[in-house]
Amino acid sequence: MRKIFICWLVVFVVFFCEFNVVFSQSVTIDSPVVIQSIRMNAMGGTHVAFADGLDSLIANPAAFRKTSPVLSLSALNLGLSGPIFDIASVIIESMANSNPQSILLSENVMNMLKSLYASMNVIGPITFGYVGRGLGFGFFSNSYINFSSTGTVPTITSEVEQDFLFSGGYTFRVPLPKTWNSTLDFGILLKAFVRGEIEISSSILELFSLLNNPSINIIYNQPFTLGIGVGIDSGLLYSYGERFSFGIVGKNLYAPTLDNRYSTFQAFLNSQTPTIANGIVPIDLSAGVMFSPYLGPVELYISKLKIFLDYGDILDFVTHPATAKNPILHVGIGAEVILLEILSLRAGFYDGLFSAGLGLDLTFFRLNMAMYGRELSTEPGLRPVYNLMIGIDFSI
């Protein structure tokens, strides 16, 4: 108990120090490196009372002792957001047409470009991780490209990003009387990341020129940012038997970042001196519960039904008030059930939008798919976007 008290005292001090840094406005607010989970997205976002498999690294560092040991050797996940296929068909048709302006200036295309948001995300194949017996660690690679635009005369902004994230932590069990039939776990996770980012902004006329004369040189002439950062997560997980759990997690309790900004990507390759910018990732405090009802004889065929309810990023109106969301968008509801120990069915709500998915456990590898919605604005229903993720995971 003394060790647990000391750990939480350290967490409190770090928490207080970060608030002082944020409020001093000596650094800028930076975005975290987030590894998307197909399973979590299908169940309505991250659930902090979740304790099963490698996804515990994303959910709660206090879950490493409760989850069964899992070793992930590699994974490849593909995520698509927005009208990806419509954009691809327009680009292909424009490149094959002798007059691409007639296609790109059509009414349908212009309406799509006025409020465009589309992205493609590839996680892996460089992924490796282990969770179990109180220990959890993982290494992930994430490639990301995003297209967005706003305004009546749209300017297309493209972001190309490559991330590498390493995280590792441990769970400490707090002794409780056996008659309570309960467990209380406390976990700490340390993480570090490297992020390379190129942002390209072009008008419709510049897009015409690029389609007529595509060249890799456009990448070398764009601004490039190489960012590094570290972070601390901490969480608690209380479980009553196997039927009920309550979790609370503080992510990025202390998460400073350092951005090296180069005038062009070519300047980075030439090792020119960058401009240094300090940042900090705001705290994400979340809480949630898990309920697993007993299904009686039906559990021979339908097992491990889990229902989740969470409220995420509780302090956003304090840590980053300019982008704080409507309280409704913080609520996550999800459920998962396993049929015949092989097929997993998942569903949920997050950001006020529906999500669903399934998983197929084939012993040495798992197939997963998810369809889910996300709200890009701070109010419900103003700018929703739907996403699709599919992936394969090799784990034992």
C-alpha positions in Angstrom: 0.0 0.0 0.0 2.9 2.3 0.7 4.2 1.8 -2.8 0.8 2.5 -4.3 0.5 5.7 -2.3 4.0 6.8 -3.4 3.1 6.1 -7.1 -0.1 8.1 -6.9 1.7 10.9 -5.2 4.2 11.0 -8.1 1.2 11.0 -10.5 -0.4 13.9 -8.7 2.8 15.9 -8.8 3.3 15.3 -12.5 -0.4 16.2 -13.1 0.1 19.5 -11.3 3.3 20.3 -13.1 1.7 19.8 -16.5 -1.2 22.1 -15.6 1.3 24.8 -14.7 3.1 24.3 -18.0 -0.2 24.4 -20.0 -1.5 27.5 -18.3 1.8 29.3 -18.6 1.3 29.2 -22.4 5.0 28.7 -22.9 4.4 25.8 -25.2 1.8 24.9 -27.8 -0.8 22.2 -27.6 0.2 19.2 -29.6 -1.7 16.2 -30.8 -0.9 12.7 -29.5 0.2 9.7 -31.6 -2.8 7.4 -31.5 -2.7 3.8 -32.8 -6.2 2.9 -33.9 -7.7 -0.4 -32.8 -10.2 -2.1 -35.1 -11.8 -3.9 -32.1 -12.2 -0.8 -30.1 -13.6 1.3 -33.0 -16.2 -1.4 -33.7 -17.3 -1.2 -30.0 -17.8 2.6 -29.8 -14.3 3.8 -29.1 -11.8 3.1 -26.3 -13.2 1.6 -23.1 -11.0 2.0 -20.0 -12.5 -1.0 -18.2 -11.5 -3.3 -21.1 -9.0 -6.0 -20.2 -8.4 -8.4 -23.0 -5.4 -8.8 -25.4 -3.0 -6.3 -26.9 -5.7 -3.6 -27.0 -5.2 -3.2 -23.2 -2.1 -1.1 -24.2 -4.5 1.4 -25.7 -7.2 1.2 -23.1 -5.7 1.0 -19.6 -2.2 0.1 -18.2 -3.9 -1.3 -15.1 -5.3 -4.2 -17.2 -2.0 -6.0 -17.9 -2.4 -8.3 -15.0 -6.0 -9.3 -15.6 -5.7 -10.0 -19.3 -4.6 -13.4 -20.5 -1.0 -13.5 -22.0 -1.0 -12.5 -25.7 2.1 -12.1 -28.0 1.5 -10.2 -31.2 4.1 -10.9 -33.9 2.8 -8.7 -36.6 -0.3 -7.0 -37.9 -1.5 -5.1 -40.9 -4.5 -2.8 -40.6 -6.0 -0.6 -43.3 -8.3 2.3 -42.5 -10.3 4.5 -44.9 -12.3 7.6 -44.1 -14.6 9.7 -46.2 -15.4 9.4 -49.9 -12.1 7.7 -50.7 -13.5 5.7 -53.7 -15.2 8.8 -55.2 -11.9 10.8 -55.0 -10.0 7.9 -56.6 -12.4 7.6 -59.5 -12.3 11.4 -60.1 -8.5 11.4 -60.1 -8.3 8.4 -62.4 -10.9 9.9 -64.8 -9.1 13.3 -64.8 -5.7 11.8 -65.6 -7.2 9.8 -68.5 -9.2 12.7 -69.9 -7.6 15.2 -72.3 -9.4 18.0 -70.5 -9.3 17.3 -66.8 -10.6 20.8 -65.9 -14.1 19.8 -67.3 -14.3 17.0 -64.7 -12.7 18.8 -61.7 -14.9 21.9 -62.2 -18.1 19.9 -62.5 -20.8 20.7 -60.0 -20.7 17.3 -58.2 -16.9 17.5 -57.7 -16.9 21.1 -56.5 -19.7 20.4 -53.9 -17.6 17.4 -52.7 -14.5 19.6 -52.4 -16.1 22.3 -50.4 -16.3 20.2 -47.2 -13.9 17.4 -48.0 -12.4 15.1 -45.4 -10.8 11.8 -46.5 -7.9 9.8 -45.1 -6.1 6.5 -45.4 -4.4 4.9 -42.4 -2.0 1.9 -42.5 -0.9 0.3 -39.2 2.0 -2.2 -39.6 3.3 -4.5 -40.8 6.0 -3.4 -38.3 4.1 -4.2 -35.1 5.1 -6.2 -32.1 3.7 -6.5 -28.6 3.1 -8.5 -25.5 0.5 -8.2 -22.7 0.1 -10.5 -19.7 1.2 -11.3 -16.1 1.3 -7.6 -15.3 3.6 -6.6 -18.1 2.7 -4.8 -21.3 4.8 -3.4 -24.1 4.5 -2.8 -27.9 6.1 -1.2 -30.9 3.9 0.1 -33.7 4.3 1.9 -37.1 1.6 4.0 -38.5 1.4 5.6 -42.0 -1.3 8.3 -42.5 -2.4 10.5 -45.3 -5.3 13.0 -45.0 -7.1 15.3 -47.5 -9.3 18.1 -46.3 -10.8 21.4 -47.5 -13.2 24.1 -46.4 -14.6 27.2 -48.0 -16.5 28.2 -51.2 -13.3 28.3 -53.2 -11.6 25.1 -51.8 -7.9 24.8 -51.1 -7.0 21.1 -50.8 -4.7 20.4 -47.8 -2.9 17.1 -47.7 -1.1 15.8 -44.7 1.4 12.9 -45.0 2.5 11.4 -41.7 4.7 8.5 -40.6 4.7 7.6 -36.9 6.6 5.1 -34.7 5.4 4.5 -31.2 6.9 2.5 -28.4 5.1 1.9 -25.1 5.7 -0.3 -22.1 4.4 -0.5 -18.6 3.5 -2.6 -15.6 0.5 -3.4 -13.4 0.7 -3.6 -9.6 -2.0 -5.5 -7.7 -3.3 -4.0 -4.5 -4.0 -6.7 -1.9 -7.7 -7.0 -1.0 -9.4 -9.5 1.4 -10.4 -12.7 -0.3 -13.9 -12.5 0.9 -14.4 -9.4 -1.2 -14.1 -11.5 -4.4 -12.5 -8.4 -5.9 -9.2 -7.2 -7.4 -7.7 -3.7 -7.6 -4.9 -3.0 -10.0 -2.8 0.1 -10.5 -0.8 0.5 -13.7 1.8 2.9 -15.2 2.7 3.1 -18.9 5.7 5.0 -20.4 5.7 5.8 -24.1 7.8 7.5 -26.7 7.2 8.4 -30.3 8.8 9.8 -33.5 6.6 11.5 -36.1 7.5 12.8 -39.5 4.9 15.1 -41.2 4.6 16.9 -44.6 1.8 19.2 -45.3 0.8 20.2 -48.9 -1.7 22.9 -49.7 -2.8 23.5 -53.2 -5.6 25.3 -55.0 -7.8 23.7 -57.7 -5.6 25.3 -60.4 -2.4 23.8 -58.8 -4.2 20.5 -58.7 -4.8 20.7 -62.4 -1.1 21.2 -63.0 -0.2 18.3 -60.7 -2.5 16.0 -62.5 -1.1 17.0 -65.9 2.5 16.7 -64.7 2.7 14.5 -61.7 6.2 14.6 -60.0 7.7 13.4 -56.8 9.5 16.8 -56.5 6.4 18.3 -54.9 7.2 16.3 -51.8 10.8 17.5 -51.6 9.7 21.2 -51.8 7.1 21.1 -49.0 7.7 22.0 -45.3 8.6 19.0 -43.1 8.3 18.5 -39.4 10.2 15.8 -37.4 8.6 15.5 -34.0 9.6 13.5 -30.9 7.8 13.1 -27.7 7.4 11.0 -24.5 4.5 10.4 -22.2 3.2 8.9 -19.0 -0.2 7.1 -18.6 -1.6 5.8 -15.3 -4.8 3.9 -14.5 -6.8 2.0 -11.9 -9.0 -1.0 -12.6 -11.4 -2.5 -10.0 -13.0 -5.8 -10.8 -15.7 -7.7 -8.9 -15.3 -11.3 -10.0 -15.6 -11.6 -13.8 -18.9 -9.7 -14.1 -18.2 -6.1 -13.3 -15.2 -3.7 -13.7 -14.6 0.0 -13.2 -11.6 1.8 -14.7 -10.2 5.3 -14.7 -7.2 6.3 -16.8 -5.1 9.5 -17.0 -3.4 9.5 -20.4 -0.6 12.0 -21.1 -0.2 13.0 -17.5 3.1 14.4 -18.6 3.7 14.4 -22.4 6.2 17.0 -23.7 7.0 17.1 -27.4 9.8 18.7 -29.5 9.2 19.6 -33.1 12.1 20.2 -35.5 10.6 22.2 -38.4 12.4 22.4 -41.7 11.6 24.8 -44.5 11.5 21.8 -47.0 11.8 18.1 -46.9 15.0 18.5 -49.0 16.4 20.7 -46.2 15.9 17.8 -43.8 17.7 15.4 -46.1 20.5 17.9 -46.4 20.8 18.1 -42.5 20.1 21.9 -42.4 19.4 23.5 -39.0 15.7 23.4 -38.1 13.5 25.7 -36.1 12.8 24.2 -32.7 9.3 24.3 -31.2 8.2 22.9 -27.8 4.8 21.4 -27.3 2.7 19.4 -24.8 0.0 16.8 -25.3 -3.0 17.7 -23.0 -4.2 15.3 -20.4 -7.0 12.9 -21.3 -8.8 11.7 -18.1 -11.4 9.0 -18.8 -13.6 6.7 -16.8 -15.8 3.7 -17.6 -17.5 0.5 -16.5 -17.8 -3.0 -17.9 -20.7 -5.4 -17.2 -20.7 -9.1 -18.3 -24.0 -10.7 -17.5 -24.4 -14.5 -16.9 -26.2 -16.1 -19.8 -26.9 -19.5 -18.3 -27.0 -22.5 -20.7 -26.8 -20.2 -23.7 -23.1 -19.7 -22.9 -22.4 -23.0 -24.6 -22.9 -21.2 -27.9 -22.9 -17.4 -27.0 -20.2 -16.5 -24.5 -18.3 -13.5 -23.0 -21.0 -10.9 -23.5 -19.5 -7.6 -22.4 -21.2 -4.2 -22.2 -19.2 -1.0 -21.8 -20.1 2.6 -20.9 -17.5 5.3 -20.8 -17.1 9.1 -20.6 -13.8 10.2 -22.2 -11.6 13.2 -22.0 -13.4 14.6 -19.0 -11.2 17.6 -18.6 -11.1 18.9 -22.2 -12.8 22.1 -21.2 -9.9 22.9 -19.0 -6.9 21.4 -20.8 -7.8 22.6 -24.3 -11.0 24.7 -24.1 -10.7 26.0 -27.7 -11.4 22.5 -29.1 -13.6 21.2 -26.2 -16.5 19.0 -27.4 -20.1 18.9 -26.5 -20.6 16.5 -23.5 -22.7 14.1 -25.7 -19.6 13.5 -27.9 -17.7 12.2 -24.8 -20.0 9.2 -24.2 -19.1 5.8 -25.5 -21.3 2.7 -25.4 -20.2 -0.6 -26.7 -20.8 -4.4 -26.6 -19.1 -7.6 -27.7 -20.3 -11.2 -27.8 -18.4 -14.3 -29.0 -20.2 -17.1 -30.9 -18.9 -20.6 -30.7 -15.5 -19.3 -29.5 -14.6 -18.2 -33.0 -16.8 -15.3 -34.3 -16.9 -12.0 -32.4 -19.8 -9.6 -33.0 -19.3 -5.9 -31.9 -21.4 -2.8 -31.9 -21.5 0.6 -30.2 -22.0 4.4 -30.3 -19.4 7.1 -30.0 -19.5 10.8 -31.0 -23.3 10.2 -31.4 -22.7 7.9 -34.3 -23.2 4.1 -34.8 -20.3 1.6 -35.0 -20.2 -2.1 -35.7 -17.8 -4.9 -36.7 -16.8 -8.5 -36.4 -13.7 -10.6 -35.7 -12.7 -14.1 -36.7 -10.3 -16.0 -34.5 -8.4 -18.7 -36.5 -6.0 -19.6 -33.7 -2.7 -18.4 -35.2 -4.2 -15.2 -36.8 -7.3 -13.1 -36.4 -9.3 -11.2 -39.0 -11.1 -8.0 -37.9 -13.4 -5.4 -39.6 -15.1 -2.3 -38.3 -17.4 0.4 -39.6 -17.7 3.4 -37.4 -18.5 7.1 -37.4 -16.6 10.1 -36.0 -17.6 13.7 -35.5 -15.0 16.2 -36.8 -16.7 19.2 -35.2 -17.3 20.0 -31.6 -21.1 19.7 -31.8 -23.2 16.6 -32.7 -24.1 16.1 -36.4 -22.3 19.1 -37.8 -19.5 17.3 -39.7 -19.8 13.5 -39.4 -17.5 11.1 -41.3 -17.7 7.4 -41.6 -14.7 5.1 -41.5 -13.9 1.5 -42.5 -11.1 -0.6 -41.1 -10.0 -4.1 -42.0 -7.0 -6.0 -40.7 -5.1 -9.2 -39.9 -3.2 -9.9 -36.7 -0.7 -12.7 -36.2 -0.6 -13.5 -32.4 -0.2 -16.4 -30.1 
